[in-house]
Amino acid sequence: MFGIIVGTHGEFAAGILESCEMILGEELVKQGVRSVTLKRGEGPENVIEKYKKAIEDLGNPDRVLFLNDLRGGTPYNAASTLAVGDEKYGIVAGVNFPMLIAMVQEQMTDDGSADINTLMDKAIEAGREGIAKTTYEELNAPAEDEDDL
């Protein structure tokens, strides 16, 4: 199973992980996901150490997917420092709730055959598919009658 580390500024990582547990179940999520937060006053070296601990807590998985909040931010840069030395580490910036849910579900069926690039592509696709707009007009449109279809 690949590991997932959600790394963000502030408590966003812990919050999105808690929300994921509400949908998929605490035990399932805790098996393969860890959150790492950058707190005020901390720097890249603190986050790198937290990432190393998270990887260790996950049992040193064969692949690690970092889901970060912001490309170029400290959590992203710290993940880059680790990923530059291991081809089985990958980073996706712009983490959102649908992305995290999809990747935890991906862990459930993971047989080890998907490389990190494939996992990153799936994360990005799930994140994009989870973004939608709903207009006033759509919300107020008359319900379609099934007989008219």
Buried (B, 14 or more C-beta within 10 A) or exposed (E): BBBBBBBBBEEBBBBBBEBBBEEBEEEBBEBBBBBBBBEEEBEBEBBBEBBEEBBEEBEEBEBBBBBBBBEEBBBBBBBBBBBEEEEEBBBBBBBBBBBBBBBBBBBEEBEEEBBBEEBBBBBBEBBEEBEEEEEEEEEEEEEEEEEEE
